[in-house]
Amino acid sequence: MKIEKIINNNVVSALDADGTEIVVMGKGIGYHVKHGMEVPRDKVEKIFRLDNPGIVSKFRNLLAQMPLEHLQISSEIIDYARNVLNKKLNHNIYLTLTDHINFSIERYRKKMMFTNPLIREVKNFYREEYLVGEYAVALIDRKLGIRFPADEAASIALHIVNAEYNIKMRDTIDITNLIQEVMGIIREYFHIELDENSLSYERLITHLRFLAGRIYCRELSDGANLEFSRMISEMYPEEYRCSLKIRDYIQEKYEHYVTDEEVSYLAVHIKRVHV
């Protein structure tokens, strides 16, 4: 790895064997080195590979103006999330989450903390990611003595979800709102309160998360299984009608197409959740 640019004493950008620009972190790694020199491997703590040169440039600019410990905390949170969730996270989370944590710390010190209006939905729909957010808040408290409110755990959880879906934060928030609205339609249609601690509820939320993710990533299959749809509509007529109502709502408000097969699977989950 040859040094491309010295960002500060603890971070440099470099070119790997393929000529791809990477960001390398390590205490003192940028001290007494110059452009074109080999990266001192004994000082390498972490190598960051992001998606494209534009993202790498933004990451470099961010790191040039923030303390090393903020990057270390963000990196530790991301590593923890990968291990406990066992999911692939888009590499760009190193930019987005590090920027968020750095900005949150700055706001905290200026006594400008914001509330998160989606905290209840995040705790309910993204339980595992929210636990990662709680870990992150505890880690920041332990490392920096900063005690963030639960709202910050929810905000960090949304960044994790965003990296799972590999979509924009605005879309992640829309997905969260979509799930909330769909659950509202089910409650109103059947005039019931749902048991949020039940396994069926958890399965329905998981299904809606995947459905919403496929919708926003444009991954819905066009293949129609008419026999399956007919069978579900006959077995669970009310649930199927509720599912059609949800389909119409999604198509009208979000302008996203929902296949007949998706409607049928949704009906099955609705049946389970209100038995």
Backbone as CSV, one residue per row, in Angstrom:
resi,resn,N_x,N_y,N_z,CA_x,CA_y,CA_z,C_x,C_y,C_z
1,MET,0.849,-1.191,0.000,0.000,0.000,0.000,0.887,1.245,0.000
2,LYS,0.694,2.117,-0.975,1.472,3.345,-1.062,0.610,4.536,-0.656
3,ILE,1.202,5.401,0.137,0.477,6.557,0.657,0.127,7.519,-0.472
4,GLU,-1.161,7.871,-0.548,-1.640,8.822,-1.539,-1.749,10.214,-0.930
5,LYS,-2.280,10.279,0.304,-2.458,11.567,0.957,-2.456,11.365,2.469
6,ILE,-1.820,12.297,3.172,-1.814,12.255,4.635,-2.989,13.097,5.125
7,ILE,-3.940,12.464,5.776,-5.125,13.175,6.250,-4.827,13.845,7.589
8,ASN,-4.234,13.107,8.503,-3.720,13.643,9.763,-2.731,12.618,10.326
9,ASN,-2.273,12.816,11.537,-1.263,11.915,12.108,-1.751,10.483,12.250
10,ASN,-3.084,10.291,12.254,-3.631,8.968,12.535,-4.381,8.336,11.364
11,VAL,-4.519,9.068,10.265,-5.268,8.566,9.110,-4.583,9.000,7.819
12,VAL,-4.438,8.056,6.890,-3.906,8.379,5.559,-4.788,7.715,4.515
13,SER,-4.770,8.245,3.309,-5.364,7.530,2.181,-4.217,6.881,1.420
14,ALA,-4.498,5.731,0.823,-3.447,4.978,0.146,-4.030,4.262,-1.060
15,LEU,-3.166,3.735,-1.891,-3.573,2.926,-3.023,-3.196,1.482,-2.739
16,ASP,-4.178,0.576,-2.911,-3.876,-0.837,-2.690,-3.205,-1.429,-3.933
17,ALA,-3.012,-2.744,-3.940,-2.304,-3.406,-5.043,-3.022,-3.252,-6.372
18,ASP,-4.360,-3.035,-6.327,-5.149,-2.871,-7.550,-5.257,-1.414,-7.984
19,GLY,-4.635,-0.511,-7.222,-4.717,0.910,-7.542,-5.978,1.576,-7.040
20,THR,-6.728,0.886,-6.168,-7.952,1.441,-5.590,-7.624,2.242,-4.336
21,GLU,-8.218,3.432,-4.229,-7.937,4.259,-3.066,-8.653,3.711,-1.832
22,ILE,-7.932,3.619,-0.738,-8.478,3.159,0.536,-8.093,4.163,1.614
23,VAL,-8.751,4.078,2.754,-8.414,4.917,3.898,-7.893,3.999,4.993
24,VAL,-6.747,4.369,5.572,-6.092,3.523,6.567,-5.966,4.285,7.879
25,MET,-6.392,3.642,8.967,-6.344,4.253,10.286,-5.321,3.540,11.164
26,GLY,-4.627,4.299,11.982,-3.685,3.738,12.938,-3.002,4.862,13.688
27,LYS,-2.798,4.694,14.966,-2.205,5.758,15.765,-0.799,6.073,15.262
28,GLY,-0.580,7.327,14.859,0.716,7.780,14.383,1.070,7.336,12.984
29,ILE,0.099,6.789,12.245,0.390,6.227,10.925,0.758,7.306,9.898
30,GLY,0.306,8.539,10.136,0.609,9.622,9.201,1.773,10.496,9.631
31,TYR,2.449,10.084,10.701,3.539,10.893,11.251,4.865,10.530,10.581
32,HIS,5.578,11.540,10.091,6.894,11.356,9.456,6.837,10.454,8.218
33,VAL,5.746,10.553,7.453,5.668,9.836,6.176,5.318,10.842,5.081
34,LYS,5.527,10.438,3.838,5.249,11.324,2.713,4.503,10.570,1.615
35,HIS,3.950,11.340,0.693,3.279,10.789,-0.480,4.209,9.835,-1.228
36,GLY,3.681,8.653,-1.580,4.447,7.681,-2.332,5.168,6.660,-1.488
37,MET,5.282,6.923,-0.187,5.937,5.962,0.702,5.003,4.791,1.000
38,GLU,5.574,3.673,1.418,4.776,2.536,1.844,4.108,2.849,3.180
39,VAL,2.854,2.381,3.317,2.163,2.533,4.594,2.867,1.672,5.644
40,PRO,3.228,2.240,6.800,3.864,1.424,7.844,2.881,0.388,8.393
41,ARG,3.049,-0.857,7.957,2.069,-1.900,8.270,1.934,-2.182,9.766
42,ASP,2.991,-1.951,10.527,2.919,-2.227,11.958,2.013,-1.252,12.696
43,LYS,1.616,-0.164,11.999,0.739,0.825,12.624,-0.702,0.749,12.116
44,VAL,-0.962,-0.156,11.176,-2.306,-0.270,10.598,-3.263,-0.902,11.610
45,GLU,-4.343,-0.184,11.925,-5.380,-0.704,12.818,-6.651,-1.081,12.049
46,LYS,-6.938,-0.306,11.008,-8.180,-0.541,10.262,-8.023,-0.003,8.850
47,ILE,-8.551,-0.767,7.885,-8.570,-0.332,6.498,-10.024,-0.161,6.060
48,PHE,-10.344,0.989,5.492,-11.700,1.285,5.056,-11.747,1.288,3.528
49,ARG,-12.655,0.456,2.989,-12.873,0.407,1.551,-14.295,0.867,1.281
50,LEU,-14.437,1.997,0.596,-15.752,2.531,0.298,-16.074,2.338,-1.172
51,ASP,-17.305,2.700,-1.566,-17.828,2.281,-2.865,-17.221,2.986,-4.075
52,ASN,-16.938,4.258,-3.943,-16.458,4.989,-5.114,-15.590,6.171,-4.685
53,PRO,-14.836,6.750,-5.622,-13.924,7.849,-5.280,-14.622,9.039,-4.620
54,GLY,-15.864,9.320,-5.025,-16.589,10.444,-4.432,-16.844,10.232,-2.956
55,ILE,-17.219,9.006,-2.579,-17.464,8.688,-1.176,-16.159,8.721,-0.390
56,VAL,-15.085,8.195,-0.993,-13.777,8.216,-0.335,-13.349,9.657,-0.063
57,SER,-13.581,10.540,-1.012,-13.216,11.945,-0.860,-13.981,12.586,0.294
58,LYS,-15.274,12.301,0.378,-16.076,12.845,1.485,-15.596,12.297,2.827
59,PHE,-15.241,11.015,2.831,-14.745,10.386,4.057,-13.430,11.037,4.497
60,ARG,-12.525,11.265,3.545,-11.259,11.924,3.846,-11.485,13.296,4.462
61,ASN,-12.380,14.069,3.855,-12.646,15.421,4.334,-13.237,15.404,5.743
62,LEU,-14.100,14.412,5.996,-14.693,14.290,7.327,-13.630,13.974,8.368
63,LEU,-12.766,13.008,8.053,-11.762,12.566,9.021,-10.720,13.636,9.311
64,ALA,-10.510,14.531,8.352,-9.503,15.578,8.525,-9.885,16.564,9.620
65,GLN,-11.164,16.599,9.974,-11.615,17.611,10.920,-12.314,17.030,12.148
66,MET,-12.004,15.789,12.490,-12.637,15.186,13.661,-11.622,14.371,14.446
67,PRO,-11.857,14.187,15.740,-10.932,13.397,16.571,-10.910,11.930,16.158
68,LEU,-9.761,11.297,16.313,-9.607,9.895,15.968,-10.572,9.021,16.755
69,GLU,-10.824,9.353,17.996,-11.670,8.505,18.842,-13.099,8.412,18.315
70,HIS,-13.563,9.448,17.604,-14.905,9.382,17.023,-14.952,8.319,15.925
71,LEU,-13.906,8.269,15.116,-13.813,7.242,14.070,-13.676,5.856,14.698
72,GLN,-12.881,5.746,15.743,-12.688,4.457,16.405,-13.993,3.939,16.991
73,ILE,-14.774,4.835,17.588,-16.067,4.447,18.165,-17.015,3.980,17.072
74,SER,-17.089,4.749,15.992,-17.967,4.379,14.878,-17.572,3.030,14.310
75,SER,-16.284,2.809,14.118,-15.796,1.545,13.574,-16.136,0.380,14.500
76,GLU,-16.005,0.593,15.800,-16.327,-0.462,16.765,-17.819,-0.798,16.738
77,ILE,-18.655,0.221,16.587,-20.113,0.005,16.510,-20.465,-0.810,15.269
78,ILE,-19.857,-0.458,14.139,-20.142,-1.159,12.876,-19.678,-2.610,12.950
79,ASP,-18.500,-2.832,13.520,-18.007,-4.207,13.680,-18.954,-5.014,14.566
80,TYR,-19.421,-4.390,15.638,-20.358,-5.061,16.551,-21.653,-5.400,15.824
81,ALA,-22.164,-4.442,15.039,-23.414,-4.659,14.296,-23.275,-5.819,13.330
82,ARG,-22.170,-5.870,12.604,-21.944,-6.969,11.655,-21.930,-8.319,12.373
83,ASN,-21.314,-8.366,13.536,-21.179,-9.628,14.260,-22.513,-10.110,14.826
84,VAL,-23.277,-9.206,15.443,-24.500,-9.643,16.123,-25.674,-9.803,15.159
85,LEU,-25.702,-8.992,14.099,-26.802,-9.077,13.142,-26.537,-10.130,12.079
86,ASN,-25.258,-10.413,11.846,-24.849,-11.371,10.811,-25.453,-10.999,9.457
87,LYS,-25.366,-9.694,9.142,-25.895,-9.188,7.879,-24.828,-8.353,7.189
88,LYS,-24.908,-8.320,5.874,-23.980,-7.505,5.098,-24.408,-6.043,5.178
89,LEU,-23.477,-5.184,5.527,-23.750,-3.753,5.602,-22.963,-3.034,4.510
90,ASN,-23.613,-2.105,3.838,-22.931,-1.321,2.812,-21.741,-0.589,3.424
91,HIS,-20.597,-0.641,2.741,-19.375,-0.032,3.273,-19.514,1.466,3.514
92,ASN,-20.434,2.104,2.832,-20.599,3.547,2.993,-21.086,3.937,4.377
93,ILE,-21.477,2.950,5.188,-21.894,3.254,6.555,-20.743,3.861,7.346
94,TYR,-19.501,3.569,6.938,-18.372,4.183,7.634,-18.407,5.698,7.491
95,LEU,-18.868,6.179,6.353,-19.029,7.620,6.169,-20.261,8.125,6.894
96,THR,-21.418,7.502,6.636,-22.681,8.044,7.146,-22.778,7.966,8.672
97,LEU,-22.403,6.822,9.248,-22.518,6.690,10.703,-21.457,7.518,11.426
98,THR,-20.238,7.541,10.894,-19.186,8.343,11.521,-19.565,9.815,11.510
99,ASP,-20.096,10.282,10.384,-20.550,11.673,10.284,-21.669,11.941,11.286
100,HIS,-22.610,11.001,11.388,-23.729,11.179,12.323,-23.238,11.247,13.766
101,ILE,-22.374,10.311,14.157,-21.894,10.279,15.541,-21.092,11.538,15.866
102,ASN,-20.237,11.952,14.946,-19.453,13.165,15.159,-20.356,14.382,15.338
103,PHE,-21.381,14.477,14.488,-22.313,15.608,14.562,-23.139,15.550,15.844
104,SER,-23.551,14.347,16.265,-24.342,14.192,17.492,-23.531,14.618,18.716
105,ILE,-22.248,14.265,18.723,-21.383,14.664,19.834,-21.235,16.178,19.874
106,GLU,-21.076,16.788,18.704,-20.979,18.245,18.638,-22.264,18.895,19.152
107,ARG,-23.414,18.361,18.732,-24.701,18.916,19.191,-24.849,18.752,20.700
108,TYR,-24.448,17.604,21.208,-24.566,17.344,22.645,-23.768,18.380,23.439
109,ARG,-22.551,18.633,22.995,-21.698,19.577,23.722,-22.200,21.008,23.619
110,LYS,-22.999,21.283,22.597,-23.619,22.604,22.456,-25.025,22.634,23.054
111,LYS,-25.401,21.510,23.703,-26.734,21.367,24.315,-27.829,21.585,23.274
112,MET,-27.673,20.913,22.126,-28.630,21.045,21.021,-29.154,19.679,20.591
113,MET,-29.432,18.816,21.533,-29.914,17.480,21.196,-31.333,17.534,20.629
114,PHE,-31.594,16.654,19.630,-32.895,16.583,18.987,-33.600,15.291,19.384
115,THR,-34.916,15.322,19.352,-35.677,14.094,19.581,-35.835,13.348,18.260
116,ASN,-36.112,12.050,18.366,-36.358,11.236,17.179,-37.831,10.852,17.163
117,PRO,-38.611,11.412,16.236,-40.056,11.133,16.229,-40.407,9.690,15.905
118,LEU,-39.447,8.924,15.411,-39.707,7.528,15.042,-39.200,6.537,16.078
119,ILE,-38.885,6.998,17.281,-38.265,6.113,18.263,-39.135,4.903,18.586
120,ARG,-40.442,5.096,18.729,-41.306,3.961,19.045,-41.319,2.955,17.901
121,GLU,-41.424,3.445,16.684,-41.452,2.563,15.521,-40.124,1.810,15.364
122,VAL,-39.019,2.508,15.597,-37.710,1.855,15.474,-37.574,0.741,16.506
123,LYS,-37.955,1.008,17.747,-37.875,-0.008,18.804,-38.771,-1.199,18.483
124,ASN,-39.878,-0.935,17.811,-40.865,-1.968,17.523,-40.542,-2.766,16.264
125,PHE,-40.118,-2.069,15.202,-39.923,-2.707,13.900,-38.489,-3.194,13.679
126,TYR,-37.536,-2.579,14.349,-36.124,-2.930,14.156,-35.491,-3.245,15.511
127,ARG,-35.981,-4.274,16.153,-35.575,-4.545,17.531,-34.093,-4.862,17.652
128,GLU,-33.570,-5.679,16.746,-32.155,-6.045,16.824,-31.261,-4.844,16.544
129,GLU,-31.642,-4.046,15.557,-30.852,-2.854,15.241,-30.916,-1.843,16.386
130,TYR,-32.073,-1.764,17.044,-32.193,-0.846,18.172,-31.281,-1.277,19.316
131,LEU,-31.147,-2.587,19.526,-30.225,-3.079,20.550,-28.788,-2.693,20.213
132,VAL,-28.459,-2.694,18.913,-27.140,-2.210,18.494,-27.010,-0.726,18.840
133,GLY,-28.088,0.026,18.617,-28.090,1.442,18.977,-27.872,1.650,20.467
134,GLU,-28.474,0.801,21.287,-28.273,0.896,22.740,-26.823,0.576,23.099
135,TYR,-26.257,-0.429,22.423,-24.839,-0.746,22.632,-23.982,0.473,22.283
136,ALA,-24.310,1.127,21.174,-23.541,2.284,20.720,-23.600,3.417,21.740
137,VAL,-24.793,3.684,22.258,-24.960,4.745,23.254,-24.150,4.429,24.518
138,ALA,-24.170,3.169,24.944,-23.405,2.765,26.123,-21.898,2.882,25.861
139,LEU,-21.476,2.535,24.644,-20.068,2.626,24.280,-19.591,4.078,24.305
140,ILE,-20.385,4.976,23.750,-20.035,6.399,23.731,-19.962,6.945,25.155
141,ASP,-20.876,6.507,26.009,-20.849,6.912,27.410,-19.561,6.437,28.074
142,ARG,-19.193,5.180,27.810,-18.001,4.607,28.431,-16.718,5.263,27.916
143,LYS,-16.679,5.563,26.621,-15.464,6.112,26.026,-15.319,7.624,26.247
144,LEU,-16.451,8.330,26.162,-16.389,9.795,26.163,-17.109,10.448,27.331
145,GLY,-17.845,9.649,28.114,-18.595,10.234,29.223,-19.801,11.034,28.772
146,ILE,-20.303,10.722,27.576,-21.473,11.412,27.027,-22.676,10.483,27.120
147,ARG,-23.715,10.919,27.795,-24.904,10.084,27.974,-26.022,10.557,27.051
148,PHE,-26.114,9.888,25.908,-27.168,10.218,24.955,-28.504,9.648,25.426
149,PRO,-29.616,10.310,25.055,-30.938,9.738,25.333,-31.247,8.586,24.392
150,ALA,-32.368,7.903,24.645,-32.761,6.756,23.819,-32.990,7.155,22.361
151,ASP,-33.319,8.423,22.128,-33.530,8.895,20.750,-32.301,8.638,19.890
152,GLU,-31.115,8.764,20.488,-29.887,8.569,19.723,-29.691,7.102,19.354
153,ALA,-30.090,6.203,20.253,-30.025,4.771,19.933,-30.896,4.471,18.718
154,ALA,-32.065,5.107,18.646,-32.963,4.915,17.512,-32.359,5.482,16.236
155,SER,-31.707,6.629,16.310,-31.091,7.239,15.133,-29.962,6.374,14.596
156,ILE,-29.140,5.836,15.490,-28.056,4.952,15.074,-28.629,3.685,14.454
157,ALA,-29.717,3.158,15.043,-30.365,1.964,14.491,-30.827,2.199,13.063
158,LEU,-31.350,3.376,12.771,-31.800,3.684,11.416,-30.633,3.688,10.430
159,HIS,-29.468,4.145,10.876,-28.291,4.101,10.004,-27.897,2.657,9.712
160,ILE,-28.049,1.774,10.704,-27.745,0.357,10.494,-28.731,-0.234,9.486
161,VAL,-30.022,0.068,9.662,-31.048,-0.419,8.737,-30.770,0.096,7.331
162,ASN,-30.418,1.357,7.237,-30.109,1.971,5.946,-28.982,1.218,5.239
163,ALA,-27.972,0.813,5.999,-26.840,0.079,5.415,-27.237,-1.345,5.034
164,GLU,-28.208,-1.921,5.739,-28.692,-3.259,5.389,-29.404,-3.240,4.042
165,TYR,-30.282,-2.261,3.848,-31.051,-2.170,2.612,-30.242,-1.583,1.465
166,ASN,-29.152,-0.871,1.808,-28.331,-0.203,0.798,-29.158,0.817,0.015
167,ILE,-29.891,1.627,0.766,-30.707,2.685,0.168,-30.455,3.992,0.920
168,LYS,-31.080,5.056,0.450,-30.918,6.360,1.079,-31.677,6.414,2.398
169,MET,-31.199,7.291,3.314,-31.852,7.420,4.613,-33.316,7.831,4.456
170,ARG,-33.603,8.662,3.462,-34.989,9.081,3.233,-35.871,7.874,2.933
171,ASP,-35.353,6.921,2.157,-36.111,5.714,1.848,-36.289,4.838,3.090
172,THR,-35.261,4.789,3.945,-35.365,4.019,5.182,-36.472,4.579,6.067
173,ILE,-36.558,5.887,6.147,-37.616,6.523,6.933,-38.973,6.250,6.299
174,ASP,-39.041,6.300,4.961,-40.295,5.983,4.268,-40.714,4.537,4.533
175,ILE,-39.752,3.612,4.540,-40.059,2.208,4.830,-40.634,2.075,6.239
176,THR,-40.027,2.779,7.190,-40.513,2.746,8.570,-41.939,3.271,8.649
177,ASN,-42.199,4.386,7.975,-43.550,4.940,7.955,-44.527,3.993,7.259
178,LEU,-44.064,3.357,6.182,-44.913,2.409,5.444,-45.350,1.260,6.352
179,ILE,-44.406,0.694,7.091,-44.740,-0.410,8.006,-45.749,0.055,9.058
180,GLN,-45.505,1.235,9.610,-46.426,1.783,10.610,-47.826,1.946,10.029
181,GLU,-47.915,2.458,8.807,-49.218,2.689,8.183,-49.933,1.378,7.858
182,VAL,-49.167,0.371,7.406,-49.763,-0.934,7.112,-50.324,-1.563,8.379
183,MET,-49.584,-1.481,9.470,-50.084,-2.024,10.739,-51.350,-1.299,11.171
184,GLY,-51.404,-0.003,10.897,-52.612,0.768,11.212,-53.812,0.308,10.396
185,ILE,-53.584,-0.014,9.121,-54.665,-0.510,8.262,-55.201,-1.834,8.798
186,ILE,-54.294,-2.714,9.229,-54.713,-4.020,9.759,-55.525,-3.837,11.032
187,ARG,-55.055,-2.971,11.929,-55.783,-2.727,13.183,-57.178,-2.175,12.912
188,GLU,-57.247,-1.223,11.982,-58.530,-0.579,11.681,-59.475,-1.538,10.961
189,TYR,-58.931,-2.357,10.063,-59.776,-3.265,9.273,-60.461,-4.293,10.168
190,PHE,-59.704,-4.850,11.119,-60.252,-5.899,11.975,-60.690,-5.387,13.352
191,HIS,-60.500,-4.086,13.591,-60.880,-3.477,14.874,-60.262,-4.247,16.046
192,ILE,-58.943,-4.439,15.980,-58.247,-5.195,17.011,-56.959,-4.485,17.412
193,GLU,-56.474,-4.839,18.599,-55.139,-4.445,19.014,-54.239,-5.657,18.845
194,LEU,-53.081,-5.457,18.303,-52.175,-6.560,18.032,-51.202,-6.760,19.192
195,ASP,-50.906,-8.013,19.473,-49.957,-8.351,20.536,-48.541,-8.160,20.008
196,GLU,-47.903,-7.069,20.387,-46.594,-6.727,19.850,-45.484,-7.639,20.369
197,ASN,-45.808,-8.477,21.348,-44.808,-9.396,21.890,-44.953,-10.816,21.344
198,SER,-45.933,-11.013,20.463,-46.177,-12.358,19.947,-45.219,-12.693,18.810
199,LEU,-45.007,-13.971,18.604,-44.147,-14.433,17.514,-44.769,-14.105,16.163
200,SER,-46.099,-14.205,16.070,-46.783,-13.904,14.808,-46.604,-12.439,14.421
201,TYR,-46.656,-11.559,15.426,-46.440,-10.129,15.175,-45.028,-9.894,14.652
202,GLU,-44.062,-10.535,15.290,-42.673,-10.388,14.874,-42.472,-10.895,13.450
203,ARG,-43.129,-12.009,13.113,-43.021,-12.540,11.754,-43.637,-11.591,10.736
204,LEU,-44.772,-10.981,11.105,-45.411,-10.027,10.200,-44.509,-8.821,9.961
205,ILE,-43.900,-8.294,11.021,-42.995,-7.159,10.878,-41.817,-7.527,9.984
206,THR,-41.272,-8.722,10.203,-40.143,-9.176,9.369,-40.561,-9.256,7.907
207,HIS,-41.763,-9.792,7.656,-42.255,-9.887,6.281,-42.422,-8.494,5.668
208,LEU,-42.971,-7.566,6.429,-43.179,-6.209,5.919,-41.849,-5.513,5.649
209,ARG,-40.865,-5.771,6.492,-39.541,-5.192,6.257,-38.961,-5.679,4.929
210,PHE,-39.055,-6.984,4.696,-38.528,-7.531,3.447,-39.355,-7.047,2.254
211,LEU,-40.675,-6.981,2.433,-41.542,-6.496,1.360,-41.182,-5.055,1.009
212,ALA,-41.077,-4.208,2.040,-40.752,-2.804,1.801,-39.367,-2.667,1.175
213,GLY,-38.421,-3.490,1.652,-37.082,-3.451,1.078,-37.079,-3.839,-0.390
214,ARG,-37.860,-4.867,-0.738,-37.935,-5.288,-2.145,-38.607,-4.215,-2.996
215,ILE,-39.604,-3.565,-2.423,-40.294,-2.505,-3.155,-39.321,-1.368,-3.484
216,TYR,-38.562,-0.924,-2.475,-37.676,0.217,-2.675,-36.436,-0.129,-3.484
217,CYS,-36.073,-1.408,-3.466,-34.927,-1.838,-4.279,-35.369,-2.352,-5.645
218,ARG,-36.674,-2.263,-5.920,-37.232,-2.698,-7.209,-36.921,-4.164,-7.485
219,GLU,-37.101,-5.010,-6.473,-36.766,-6.427,-6.622,-37.994,-7.335,-6.618
220,LEU,-39.173,-6.776,-6.756,-40.385,-7.590,-6.749,-40.480,-8.424,-8.027
221,SER,-40.825,-9.683,-7.863,-40.937,-10.588,-9.011,-42.240,-10.332,-9.762
222,ASP,-42.170,-10.427,-11.064,-43.376,-10.266,-11.879,-44.120,-11.586,-12.073
223,GLY,-43.481,-12.661,-11.620,-44.088,-13.979,-11.800,-45.370,-14.126,-10.997
224,ALA,-46.460,-14.446,-11.649,-47.756,-14.560,-10.977,-48.129,-16.025,-10.805
225,ASN,-48.465,-16.385,-9.585,-48.949,-17.731,-9.295,-50.443,-17.608,-9.028
226,LEU,-51.225,-17.677,-10.099,-52.665,-17.426,-9.984,-53.354,-18.471,-9.117
227,GLU,-52.906,-19.708,-9.189,-53.515,-20.772,-8.391,-53.301,-20.529,-6.901
228,PHE,-52.086,-20.113,-6.542,-51.786,-19.822,-5.142,-52.636,-18.644,-4.650
229,SER,-52.729,-17.600,-5.450,-53.524,-16.435,-5.067,-54.999,-16.805,-4.902
230,ARG,-55.515,-17.627,-5.814,-56.916,-18.043,-5.718,-57.155,-18.855,-4.454
231,MET,-56.227,-19.747,-4.140,-56.363,-20.591,-2.955,-56.370,-19.743,-1.679
232,ILE,-55.463,-18.776,-1.574,-55.388,-17.928,-0.383,-56.631,-17.056,-0.259
233,SER,-57.103,-16.550,-1.389,-58.300,-15.696,-1.343,-59.531,-16.469,-0.894
234,GLU,-59.578,-17.767,-1.178,-60.706,-18.603,-0.755,-60.547,-19.066,0.695
235,MET,-59.331,-19.359,1.105,-59.081,-19.818,2.469,-59.215,-18.691,3.490
236,TYR,-58.704,-17.506,3.130,-58.694,-16.363,4.055,-59.289,-15.132,3.350
237,PRO,-60.590,-15.138,3.083,-61.181,-14.052,2.289,-61.038,-12.664,2.918
238,GLU,-61.255,-12.554,4.246,-61.151,-11.238,4.889,-59.712,-10.738,4.907
239,GLU,-58.806,-11.645,5.235,-57.394,-11.273,5.263,-56.905,-10.886,3.864
240,TYR,-57.407,-11.582,2.856,-57.012,-11.273,1.485,-57.540,-9.899,1.085
241,ARG,-58.775,-9.591,1.480,-59.329,-8.268,1.167,-58.550,-7.173,1.882
242,CYS,-58.135,-7.443,3.110,-57.309,-6.477,3.844,-55.978,-6.283,3.131
243,SER,-55.416,-7.383,2.651,-54.150,-7.317,1.926,-54.293,-6.519,0.633
244,LEU,-55.413,-6.673,-0.054,-55.672,-5.880,-1.264,-55.776,-4.392,-0.931
245,LYS,-56.373,-4.103,0.201,-56.482,-2.704,0.637,-55.097,-2.109,0.888
246,ILE,-54.230,-2.917,1.486,-52.853,-2.481,1.736,-52.125,-2.268,0.413
247,ARG,-52.326,-3.198,-0.543,-51.708,-3.057,-1.860,-52.122,-1.747,-2.527
248,ASP,-53.430,-1.465,-2.503,-53.935,-0.246,-3.137,-53.346,0.994,-2.466
249,TYR,-53.223,0.923,-1.144,-52.690,2.063,-0.397,-51.231,2.324,-0.778
250,ILE,-50.433,1.258,-0.834,-49.014,1.394,-1.173,-48.855,1.930,-2.597
251,GLN,-49.665,1.410,-3.515,-49.555,1.840,-4.908,-49.999,3.283,-5.088
252,GLU,-50.992,3.699,-4.315,-51.481,5.071,-4.446,-50.546,6.071,-3.778
253,LYS,-50.094,5.768,-2.553,-49.285,6.747,-1.816,-47.821,6.727,-2.225
254,TYR,-47.267,5.523,-2.400,-45.834,5.413,-2.657,-45.502,5.129,-4.117
255,GLU,-46.543,4.886,-4.927,-46.370,4.633,-6.358,-45.425,3.455,-6.606
256,HIS,-45.593,2.419,-5.784,-44.813,1.195,-5.942,-45.756,0.033,-6.202
257,TYR,-45.428,-0.782,-7.168,-46.252,-1.921,-7.553,-46.055,-3.087,-6.584
258,VAL,-47.164,-3.725,-6.180,-47.134,-4.904,-5.311,-47.770,-6.059,-6.071
259,THR,-47.050,-7.155,-6.224,-47.528,-8.271,-7.028,-48.634,-9.052,-6.321
260,ASP,-49.386,-9.847,-7.097,-50.428,-10.701,-6.533,-49.843,-11.710,-5.542
261,GLU,-48.648,-12.194,-5.858,-48.004,-13.157,-4.971,-47.681,-12.526,-3.614
262,GLU,-47.202,-11.272,-3.646,-46.917,-10.562,-2.409,-48.203,-10.336,-1.608
263,VAL,-49.270,-10.011,-2.301,-50.565,-9.816,-1.643,-50.983,-11.089,-0.918
264,SER,-50.798,-12.230,-1.556,-51.203,-13.513,-0.976,-50.388,-13.852,0.263
265,TYR,-49.073,-13.678,0.174,-48.222,-13.967,1.334,-48.553,-13.034,2.494
266,LEU,-48.844,-11.795,2.184,-49.211,-10.842,3.224,-50.493,-11.275,3.919
267,ALA,-51.457,-11.782,3.143,-52.717,-12.266,3.713,-52.487,-13.403,4.701
268,VAL,-51.562,-14.283,4.380,-51.245,-15.400,5.272,-50.702,-14.874,6.595
269,HIS,-49.801,-13.897,6.548,-49.251,-13.328,7.769,-50.302,-12.572,8.567
270,ILE,-51.208,-11.904,7.873,-52.279,-11.200,8.572,-53.184,-12.182,9.305
271,LYS,-53.440,-13.311,8.671,-54.251,-14.363,9.300,-53.616,-14.814,10.596
272,ARG,-52.332,-15.043,10.582,-51.626,-15.536,11.768,-51.621,-14.523,12.903
273,VAL,-51.558,-13.236,12.546,-51.367,-12.234,13.585,-52.657,-11.913,14.337
274,HIS,-53.802,-12.242,13.768,-55.039,-11.876,14.472,-55.925,-13.103,14.780
275,VAL,-55.327,-14.290,14.726,-56.095,-15.500,15.062,-56.510,-15.447,16.518
